[in-house]
Amino acid sequence: MTQTSELQAVNTLALPFDISRLVFWIALPVLLVAQGVIIVVTLRGRGQAGQQAIRVRGSTKLEFLWAIIPALMLAALLAMTYEALHASS
């Protein structure tokens, strides 16, 4: 093996680790924000004993964003993974 082919082999092996690290650092803040919102809503939403729950209709814009943002993130990760895998061939 020459010096160049050894470096290419090492780079090819390290590639999935870099992508998984990127996914981790993208997912971590999303997880922390989501858990924080769940905790805040749960604590603020507790009512008194015998109190009737308030029913709220959904927000179409918010539901649309909740669906589109993760889809765009997945599309970006798919594109980066595809590019990285085909660059190593």
Biopython code that builds the backbone (N, CA, C, O; Angstrom):
import numpy as np
from Bio.PDB.StructureBuilder import StructureBuilder

atoms = [
    (1, "MET", "N", (0.829, -1.187, 0.000)),
    (1, "MET", "CA", (0.000, 0.000, 0.000)),
    (1, "MET", "C", (0.873, 1.249, 0.000)),
    (1, "MET", "O", (1.877, 1.323, 0.708)),
    (2, "THR", "N", (0.487, 2.196, -0.779)),
    (2, "THR", "CA", (1.231, 3.451, -0.790)),
    (2, "THR", "C", (0.683, 4.378, 0.267)),
    (2, "THR", "O", (-0.357, 4.109, 0.868)),
    (3, "GLN", "N", (1.379, 5.458, 0.490)),
    (3, "GLN", "CA", (0.954, 6.444, 1.497)),
    (3, "GLN", "C", (-0.445, 6.977, 1.182)),
    (3, "GLN", "O", (-1.273, 7.118, 2.082)),
    (4, "THR", "N", (-0.709, 7.274, -0.090)),
    (4, "THR", "CA", (-1.995, 7.846, -0.486)),
    (4, "THR", "C", (-3.130, 6.861, -0.248)),
    (4, "THR", "O", (-4.173, 7.248, 0.279)),
    (5, "SER", "N", (-2.956, 5.605, -0.620)),
    (5, "SER", "CA", (-4.038, 4.641, -0.454)),
    (5, "SER", "C", (-4.299, 4.349, 1.022)),
    (5, "SER", "O", (-5.438, 4.063, 1.394)),
    (6, "GLU", "N", (-3.271, 4.413, 1.872)),
    (6, "GLU", "CA", (-3.481, 4.236, 3.311)),
    (6, "GLU", "C", (-4.307, 5.376, 3.880)),
    (6, "GLU", "O", (-5.186, 5.157, 4.714)),
    (7, "LEU", "N", (-4.023, 6.600, 3.428)),
    (7, "LEU", "CA", (-4.795, 7.753, 3.901)),
    (7, "LEU", "C", (-6.244, 7.668, 3.423)),
    (7, "LEU", "O", (-7.166, 8.013, 4.162)),
    (8, "GLN", "N", (-6.441, 7.215, 2.204)),
    (8, "GLN", "CA", (-7.804, 7.072, 1.701)),
    (8, "GLN", "C", (-8.559, 6.017, 2.487)),
    (8, "GLN", "O", (-9.746, 6.188, 2.765)),
    (9, "ALA", "N", (-7.892, 4.924, 2.852)),
    (9, "ALA", "CA", (-8.544, 3.869, 3.630)),
    (9, "ALA", "C", (-8.926, 4.380, 5.011)),
    (9, "ALA", "O", (-10.020, 4.091, 5.495)),
    (10, "VAL", "N", (-8.045, 5.132, 5.648)),
    (10, "VAL", "CA", (-8.343, 5.689, 6.971)),
    (10, "VAL", "C", (-9.488, 6.680, 6.864)),
    (10, "VAL", "O", (-10.386, 6.675, 7.706)),
    (11, "ASN", "N", (-9.475, 7.526, 5.850)),
    (11, "ASN", "CA", (-10.533, 8.512, 5.664)),
    (11, "ASN", "C", (-11.869, 7.821, 5.415)),
    (11, "ASN", "O", (-12.892, 8.276, 5.928)),
    (12, "THR", "N", (-11.890, 6.748, 4.653)),
    (12, "THR", "CA", (-13.125, 6.015, 4.375)),
    (12, "THR", "C", (-13.682, 5.389, 5.649)),
    (12, "THR", "O", (-14.896, 5.375, 5.852)),
    (13, "LEU", "N", (-12.815, 4.876, 6.502)),
    (13, "LEU", "CA", (-13.278, 4.259, 7.742)),
    (13, "LEU", "C", (-13.800, 5.302, 8.723)),
    (13, "LEU", "O", (-14.724, 5.013, 9.483)),
    (14, "ALA", "N", (-13.240, 6.494, 8.725)),
    (14, "ALA", "CA", (-13.646, 7.533, 9.669)),
    (14, "ALA", "C", (-14.916, 8.244, 9.232)),
    (14, "ALA", "O", (-15.542, 8.929, 10.041)),
    (15, "LEU", "N", (-15.306, 8.100, 7.994)),
    (15, "LEU", "CA", (-16.434, 8.843, 7.452)),
    (15, "LEU", "C", (-17.749, 8.617, 8.197)),
    (15, "LEU", "O", (-18.371, 9.607, 8.582)),
    (16, "PRO", "N", (-18.221, 7.380, 8.430)),
    (16, "PRO", "CA", (-19.489, 7.198, 9.139)),
    (16, "PRO", "C", (-19.461, 7.776, 10.554)),
    (16, "PRO", "O", (-20.486, 8.249, 11.045)),
    (17, "PHE", "N", (-18.299, 7.744, 11.215)),
    (17, "PHE", "CA", (-18.212, 8.311, 12.556)),
    (17, "PHE", "C", (-18.459, 9.812, 12.526)),
    (17, "PHE", "O", (-19.131, 10.344, 13.409)),
    (18, "ASP", "N", (-17.927, 10.500, 11.526)),
    (18, "ASP", "CA", (-18.139, 11.936, 11.412)),
    (18, "ASP", "C", (-19.616, 12.254, 11.188)),
    (18, "ASP", "O", (-20.142, 13.212, 11.754)),
    (19, "ILE", "N", (-20.278, 11.455, 10.369)),
    (19, "ILE", "CA", (-21.704, 11.675, 10.115)),
    (19, "ILE", "C", (-22.515, 11.396, 11.374)),
    (19, "ILE", "O", (-23.449, 12.136, 11.685)),
    (20, "SER", "N", (-22.173, 10.347, 12.094)),
    (20, "SER", "CA", (-22.923, 10.047, 13.319)),
    (20, "SER", "C", (-22.690, 11.129, 14.373)),
    (20, "SER", "O", (-23.601, 11.451, 15.136)),
    (21, "ARG", "N", (-21.502, 11.683, 14.425)),
    (21, "ARG", "CA", (-21.239, 12.780, 15.367)),
    (21, "ARG", "C", (-22.054, 14.013, 14.991)),
    (21, "ARG", "O", (-22.585, 14.696, 15.867)),
    (22, "LEU", "N", (-22.157, 14.302, 13.692)),
    (22, "LEU", "CA", (-22.966, 15.423, 13.226)),
    (22, "LEU", "C", (-24.434, 15.222, 13.603)),
    (22, "LEU", "O", (-25.088, 16.139, 14.099)),
    (23, "VAL", "N", (-24.940, 14.022, 13.364)),
    (23, "VAL", "CA", (-26.335, 13.724, 13.715)),
    (23, "VAL", "C", (-26.550, 13.879, 15.215)),
    (23, "VAL", "O", (-27.572, 14.414, 15.645)),
    (24, "PHE", "N", (-25.593, 13.412, 16.012)),
    (24, "PHE", "CA", (-25.713, 13.539, 17.467)),
    (24, "PHE", "C", (-25.810, 15.001, 17.882)),
    (24, "PHE", "O", (-26.678, 15.362, 18.676)),
    (25, "TRP", "N", (-24.926, 15.849, 17.351)),
    (25, "TRP", "CA", (-24.913, 17.252, 17.766)),
    (25, "TRP", "C", (-26.095, 18.032, 17.229)),
    (25, "TRP", "O", (-26.439, 19.076, 17.783)),
    (26, "ILE", "N", (-26.729, 17.557, 16.167)),
    (26, "ILE", "CA", (-27.968, 18.168, 15.699)),
    (26, "ILE", "C", (-29.130, 17.707, 16.579)),
    (26, "ILE", "O", (-29.999, 18.502, 16.937)),
    (27, "ALA", "N", (-29.139, 16.421, 16.924)),
    (27, "ALA", "CA", (-30.256, 15.854, 17.681)),
    (27, "ALA", "C", (-30.249, 16.278, 19.146)),
    (27, "ALA", "O", (-31.315, 16.400, 19.749)),
    (28, "LEU", "N", (-29.076, 16.506, 19.732)),
    (28, "LEU", "CA", (-28.996, 16.840, 21.154)),
    (28, "LEU", "C", (-29.753, 18.118, 21.509)),
    (28, "LEU", "O", (-30.571, 18.080, 22.429)),
    (29, "PRO", "N", (-29.530, 19.245, 20.834)),
    (29, "PRO", "CA", (-30.315, 20.432, 21.199)),
    (29, "PRO", "C", (-31.801, 20.271, 20.933)),
    (29, "PRO", "O", (-32.627, 20.808, 21.672)),
    (30, "VAL", "N", (-32.150, 19.532, 19.877)),
    (30, "VAL", "CA", (-33.572, 19.290, 19.598)),
    (30, "VAL", "C", (-34.196, 18.517, 20.754)),
    (30, "VAL", "O", (-35.290, 18.845, 21.214)),
    (31, "LEU", "N", (-33.494, 17.496, 21.214)),
    (31, "LEU", "CA", (-33.984, 16.705, 22.346)),
    (31, "LEU", "C", (-34.122, 17.562, 23.603)),
    (31, "LEU", "O", (-35.142, 17.498, 24.289)),
    (32, "LEU", "N", (-33.100, 18.364, 23.907)),
    (32, "LEU", "CA", (-33.136, 19.184, 25.123)),
    (32, "LEU", "C", (-34.265, 20.214, 25.088)),
    (32, "LEU", "O", (-34.949, 20.429, 26.089)),
    (33, "VAL", "N", (-34.456, 20.849, 23.931)),
    (33, "VAL", "CA", (-35.548, 21.829, 23.808)),
    (33, "VAL", "C", (-36.895, 21.133, 23.944)),
    (33, "VAL", "O", (-37.778, 21.622, 24.648)),
    (34, "ALA", "N", (-37.059, 19.996, 23.276)),
    (34, "ALA", "CA", (-38.332, 19.277, 23.345)),
    (34, "ALA", "C", (-38.632, 18.826, 24.771)),
    (34, "ALA", "O", (-39.761, 18.969, 25.239)),
    (35, "GLN", "N", (-37.641, 18.288, 25.461)),
    (35, "GLN", "CA", (-37.852, 17.852, 26.842)),
    (35, "GLN", "C", (-38.151, 19.049, 27.752)),
    (35, "GLN", "O", (-38.995, 18.961, 28.644)),
    (36, "GLY", "N", (-37.458, 20.159, 27.523)),
    (36, "GLY", "CA", (-37.724, 21.365, 28.310)),
    (36, "GLY", "C", (-39.150, 21.858, 28.122)),
    (36, "GLY", "O", (-39.816, 22.233, 29.087)),
    (37, "VAL", "N", (-39.620, 21.858, 26.873)),
    (37, "VAL", "CA", (-40.997, 22.283, 26.599)),
    (37, "VAL", "C", (-41.984, 21.332, 27.260)),
    (37, "VAL", "O", (-42.982, 21.777, 27.828)),
    (38, "ILE", "N", (-41.726, 20.041, 27.197)),
    (38, "ILE", "CA", (-42.622, 19.064, 27.831)),
    (38, "ILE", "C", (-42.701, 19.305, 29.335)),
    (38, "ILE", "O", (-43.788, 19.284, 29.911)),
    (39, "ILE", "N", (-41.561, 19.531, 29.970)),
    (39, "ILE", "CA", (-41.544, 19.755, 31.425)),
    (39, "ILE", "C", (-42.272, 21.045, 31.785)),
    (39, "ILE", "O", (-43.079, 21.059, 32.715)),
    (40, "VAL", "N", (-41.998, 22.132, 31.057)),
    (40, "VAL", "CA", (-42.646, 23.416, 31.355)),
    (40, "VAL", "C", (-44.152, 23.324, 31.155)),
    (40, "VAL", "O", (-44.920, 23.784, 32.000)),
    (41, "VAL", "N", (-44.577, 22.736, 30.048)),
    (41, "VAL", "CA", (-46.013, 22.625, 29.776)),
    (41, "VAL", "C", (-46.694, 21.746, 30.819)),
    (41, "VAL", "O", (-47.807, 22.040, 31.255)),
    (42, "THR", "N", (-46.030, 20.678, 31.212)),
    (42, "THR", "CA", (-46.602, 19.784, 32.217)),
    (42, "THR", "C", (-46.756, 20.493, 33.553)),
    (42, "THR", "O", (-47.803, 20.391, 34.192)),
    (43, "LEU", "N", (-45.729, 21.208, 33.977)),
    (43, "LEU", "CA", (-45.794, 21.887, 35.272)),
    (43, "LEU", "C", (-46.767, 23.062, 35.264)),
    (43, "LEU", "O", (-47.485, 23.277, 36.240)),
    (44, "ARG", "N", (-46.796, 23.821, 34.177)),
    (44, "ARG", "CA", (-47.709, 24.965, 34.109)),
    (44, "ARG", "C", (-49.147, 24.547, 33.857)),
    (44, "ARG", "O", (-50.079, 25.266, 34.220)),
    (45, "GLY", "N", (-49.332, 23.392, 33.237)),
    (45, "GLY", "CA", (-50.662, 22.955, 32.869)),
    (45, "GLY", "C", (-51.418, 22.219, 33.949)),
    (45, "GLY", "O", (-52.585, 21.870, 33.769)),
    (46, "ARG", "N", (-50.756, 21.977, 35.084)),
    (46, "ARG", "CA", (-51.463, 21.280, 36.165)),
    (46, "ARG", "C", (-52.555, 22.187, 36.728)),
    (46, "ARG", "O", (-52.342, 23.373, 36.982)),
    (47, "GLY", "N", (-53.683, 21.613, 36.906)),
    (47, "GLY", "CA", (-54.796, 22.384, 37.461)),
    (47, "GLY", "C", (-55.064, 21.979, 38.900)),
    (47, "GLY", "O", (-54.415, 21.089, 39.450)),
    (48, "GLN", "N", (-56.030, 22.651, 39.490)),
    (48, "GLN", "CA", (-56.461, 22.321, 40.847)),
    (48, "GLN", "C", (-57.402, 21.121, 40.790)),
    (48, "GLN", "O", (-57.966, 20.804, 39.742)),
    (49, "ALA", "N", (-57.554, 20.480, 41.901)),
    (49, "ALA", "CA", (-58.444, 19.324, 41.970)),
    (49, "ALA", "C", (-59.864, 19.756, 41.597)),
    (49, "ALA", "O", (-60.372, 20.746, 42.125)),
    (50, "GLY", "N", (-60.499, 19.020, 40.696)),
    (50, "GLY", "CA", (-61.869, 19.312, 40.288)),
    (50, "GLY", "C", (-61.970, 20.349, 39.188)),
    (50, "GLY", "O", (-63.072, 20.625, 38.714)),
    (51, "GLN", "N", (-60.872, 20.929, 38.771)),
    (51, "GLN", "CA", (-60.894, 21.945, 37.726)),
    (51, "GLN", "C", (-61.069, 21.282, 36.362)),
    (51, "GLN", "O", (-60.468, 20.245, 36.082)),
    (52, "GLN", "N", (-61.889, 21.887, 35.528)),
    (52, "GLN", "CA", (-62.151, 21.352, 34.190)),
    (52, "GLN", "C", (-60.983, 21.710, 33.254)),
    (52, "GLN", "O", (-60.492, 22.838, 33.278)),
    (53, "ALA", "N", (-60.548, 20.758, 32.442)),
    (53, "ALA", "CA", (-59.454, 20.996, 31.500)),
    (53, "ALA", "C", (-59.904, 21.936, 30.388)),
    (53, "ALA", "O", (-61.048, 21.875, 29.937)),
    (54, "ILE", "N", (-58.993, 22.807, 29.949)),
    (54, "ILE", "CA", (-59.285, 23.716, 28.845)),
    (54, "ILE", "C", (-58.924, 23.005, 27.543)),
    (54, "ILE", "O", (-57.832, 22.455, 27.398)),
    (55, "ARG", "N", (-59.846, 23.028, 26.621)),
    (55, "ARG", "CA", (-59.606, 22.376, 25.334)),
    (55, "ARG", "C", (-59.177, 23.446, 24.322)),
    (55, "ARG", "O", (-59.851, 24.460, 24.138)),
    (56, "VAL", "N", (-58.056, 23.191, 23.682)),
    (56, "VAL", "CA", (-57.499, 24.145, 22.726)),
    (56, "VAL", "C", (-57.399, 23.471, 21.367)),
    (56, "VAL", "O", (-56.899, 22.352, 21.252)),
    (57, "ARG", "N", (-57.881, 24.167, 20.333)),
    (57, "ARG", "CA", (-57.738, 23.643, 18.965)),
    (57, "ARG", "C", (-56.298, 23.815, 18.511)),
    (57, "ARG", "O", (-55.607, 24.735, 18.949)),
    (58, "GLY", "N", (-55.850, 22.935, 17.637)),
    (58, "GLY", "CA", (-54.482, 22.973, 17.143)),
    (58, "GLY", "C", (-54.208, 24.159, 16.238)),
    (58, "GLY", "O", (-55.124, 24.753, 15.667)),
    (59, "SER", "N", (-52.958, 24.487, 16.119)),
    (59, "SER", "CA", (-52.509, 25.545, 15.234)),
    (59, "SER", "C", (-51.990, 24.903, 13.950)),
    (59, "SER", "O", (-51.001, 24.169, 13.975)),
    (60, "THR", "N", (-52.647, 25.175, 12.843)),
    (60, "THR", "CA", (-52.269, 24.563, 11.571)),
    (60, "THR", "C", (-50.847, 24.961, 11.170)),
    (60, "THR", "O", (-50.085, 24.121, 10.692)),
    (61, "LYS", "N", (-50.480, 26.237, 11.360)),
    (61, "LYS", "CA", (-49.135, 26.695, 11.005)),
    (61, "LYS", "C", (-48.080, 25.983, 11.841)),
    (61, "LYS", "O", (-47.053, 25.552, 11.316)),
    (62, "LEU", "N", (-48.331, 25.859, 13.134)),
    (62, "LEU", "CA", (-47.379, 25.199, 14.013)),
    (62, "LEU", "C", (-47.247, 23.718, 13.671)),
    (62, "LEU", "O", (-46.137, 23.186, 13.649)),
    (63, "GLU", "N", (-48.351, 23.058, 13.409)),
    (63, "GLU", "CA", (-48.312, 21.644, 13.035)),
    (63, "GLU", "C", (-47.575, 21.453, 11.710)),
    (63, "GLU", "O", (-46.850, 20.474, 11.538)),
    (64, "PHE", "N", (-47.758, 22.380, 10.780)),
    (64, "PHE", "CA", (-47.046, 22.324, 9.509)),
    (64, "PHE", "C", (-45.541, 22.440, 9.733)),
    (64, "PHE", "O", (-44.764, 21.683, 9.151)),
    (65, "LEU", "N", (-45.130, 23.388, 10.575)),
    (65, "LEU", "CA", (-43.702, 23.556, 10.877)),
    (65, "LEU", "C", (-43.141, 22.324, 11.568)),
    (65, "LEU", "O", (-42.022, 21.907, 11.269)),
    (66, "TRP", "N", (-43.896, 21.737, 12.483)),
    (66, "TRP", "CA", (-43.437, 20.535, 13.190)),
    (66, "TRP", "C", (-43.213, 19.377, 12.216)),
    (66, "TRP", "O", (-42.394, 18.497, 12.482)),
    (67, "ALA", "N", (-43.917, 19.370, 11.113)),
    (67, "ALA", "CA", (-43.738, 18.312, 10.127)),
    (67, "ALA", "C", (-42.626, 18.651, 9.126)),
    (67, "ALA", "O", (-41.858, 17.772, 8.735)),
    (68, "ILE", "N", (-42.539, 19.906, 8.715)),
    (68, "ILE", "CA", (-41.591, 20.301, 7.669)),
    (68, "ILE", "C", (-40.153, 20.381, 8.181)),
    (68, "ILE", "O", (-39.241, 19.920, 7.495)),
    (69, "ILE", "N", (-39.926, 20.948, 9.354)),
    (69, "ILE", "CA", (-38.560, 21.125, 9.864)),
    (69, "ILE", "C", (-37.835, 19.780, 10.012)),
    (69, "ILE", "O", (-36.713, 19.664, 9.519)),
    (70, "PRO", "N", (-38.405, 18.767, 10.658)),
    (70, "PRO", "CA", (-37.707, 17.474, 10.710)),
    (70, "PRO", "C", (-37.506, 16.852, 9.327)),
    (70, "PRO", "O", (-36.487, 16.206, 9.081)),
    (71, "ALA", "N", (-38.462, 17.041, 8.433)),
    (71, "ALA", "CA", (-38.320, 16.495, 7.081)),
    (71, "ALA", "C", (-37.144, 17.152, 6.364)),
    (71, "ALA", "O", (-36.390, 16.471, 5.669)),
    (72, "LEU", "N", (-36.977, 18.462, 6.522)),
    (72, "LEU", "CA", (-35.848, 19.156, 5.906)),
    (72, "LEU", "C", (-34.525, 18.723, 6.527)),
    (72, "LEU", "O", (-33.525, 18.583, 5.823)),
    (73, "MET", "N", (-34.513, 18.511, 7.836)),
    (73, "MET", "CA", (-33.294, 18.035, 8.495)),
    (73, "MET", "C", (-32.919, 16.644, 7.989)),
    (73, "MET", "O", (-31.746, 16.375, 7.729)),
    (74, "LEU", "N", (-33.898, 15.766, 7.850)),
    (74, "LEU", "CA", (-33.631, 14.428, 7.331)),
    (74, "LEU", "C", (-33.152, 14.475, 5.881)),
    (74, "LEU", "O", (-32.269, 13.711, 5.492)),
    (75, "ALA", "N", (-33.731, 15.366, 5.086)),
    (75, "ALA", "CA", (-33.299, 15.500, 3.697)),
    (75, "ALA", "C", (-31.852, 15.985, 3.628)),
    (75, "ALA", "O", (-31.083, 15.509, 2.792)),
    (76, "ALA", "N", (-31.473, 16.923, 4.491)),
    (76, "ALA", "CA", (-30.094, 17.413, 4.519)),
    (76, "ALA", "C", (-29.135, 16.303, 4.936)),
    (76, "ALA", "O", (-28.070, 16.150, 4.338)),
    (77, "LEU", "N", (-29.498, 15.530, 5.953)),
    (77, "LEU", "CA", (-28.648, 14.414, 6.381)),
    (77, "LEU", "C", (-28.543, 13.351, 5.291)),
    (77, "LEU", "O", (-27.478, 12.768, 5.092)),
    (78, "LEU", "N", (-29.635, 13.102, 4.591)),
    (78, "LEU", "CA", (-29.613, 12.148, 3.489)),
    (78, "LEU", "C", (-28.662, 12.617, 2.394)),
    (78, "LEU", "O", (-27.872, 11.829, 1.873)),
    (79, "ALA", "N", (-28.736, 13.892, 2.049)),
    (79, "ALA", "CA", (-27.862, 14.432, 1.008)),
    (79, "ALA", "C", (-26.399, 14.358, 1.429)),
    (79, "ALA", "O", (-25.548, 13.986, 0.622)),
    (80, "MET", "N", (-26.092, 14.704, 2.678)),
    (80, "MET", "CA", (-24.710, 14.644, 3.148)),
    (80, "MET", "C", (-24.201, 13.204, 3.183)),
    (80, "MET", "O", (-23.055, 12.935, 2.821)),
    (81, "THR", "N", (-25.051, 12.290, 3.617)),
    (81, "THR", "CA", (-24.648, 10.876, 3.662)),
    (81, "THR", "C", (-24.413, 10.345, 2.262)),
    (81, "THR", "O", (-23.417, 9.663, 2.017)),
    (82, "TYR", "N", (-25.313, 10.646, 1.342)),
    (82, "TYR", "CA", (-25.180, 10.195, -0.035)),
    (82, "TYR", "C", (-23.884, 10.740, -0.649)),
    (82, "TYR", "O", (-23.136, 10.006, -1.294)),
    (83, "GLU", "N", (-23.634, 12.024, -0.441)),
    (83, "GLU", "CA", (-22.426, 12.652, -0.983)),
    (83, "GLU", "C", (-21.170, 12.024, -0.375)),
    (83, "GLU", "O", (-20.199, 11.758, -1.084)),
    (84, "ALA", "N", (-21.193, 11.791, 0.925)),
    (84, "ALA", "CA", (-20.016, 11.218, 1.601)),
    (84, "ALA", "C", (-19.755, 9.787, 1.150)),
    (84, "ALA", "O", (-18.601, 9.408, 0.952)),
    (85, "LEU", "N", (-20.785, 9.002, 0.987)),
    (85, "LEU", "CA", (-20.611, 7.620, 0.559)),
    (85, "LEU", "C", (-20.122, 7.525, -0.881)),
    (85, "LEU", "O", (-19.294, 6.673, -1.204)),
    (86, "HIS", "N", (-20.625, 8.387, -1.735)),
    (86, "HIS", "CA", (-20.209, 8.348, -3.134)),
    (86, "HIS", "C", (-18.868, 9.031, -3.346)),
    (86, "HIS", "O", (-18.188, 8.748, -4.332)),
    (87, "ALA", "N", (-18.475, 9.909, -2.460)),
    (87, "ALA", "CA", (-17.149, 10.538, -2.554)),
    (87, "ALA", "C", (-16.066, 9.547, -2.181)),
    (87, "ALA", "O", (-14.938, 9.657, -2.661)),
    (88, "SER", "N", (-16.390, 8.573, -1.328)),
    (88, "SER", "CA", (-15.397, 7.599, -0.892)),
    (88, "SER", "C", (-15.189, 6.487, -1.908)),
    (88, "SER", "O", (-14.215, 5.741, -1.803)),
    (89, "SER", "N", (-16.093, 6.352, -2.909)),
    (89, "SER", "CA", (-15.942, 5.282, -3.908)),
    (89, "SER", "C", (-14.955, 5.654, -4.977)),
    (89, "SER", "O", (-14.710, 4.868, -5.892)),
]
sb = StructureBuilder()
sb.init_structure("model")
sb.init_model(0)
sb.init_chain("A")
sb.init_seg("    ")
for serial, (resi, resn, name, xyz) in enumerate(atoms, 1):
    if name == "N":
        sb.init_residue(resn, " ", resi, " ")
    sb.init_atom(name, np.array(xyz, "f"), 0.0, 1.0, " ", f" {name:<3s}", serial, name[0])
structure = sb.get_structure()
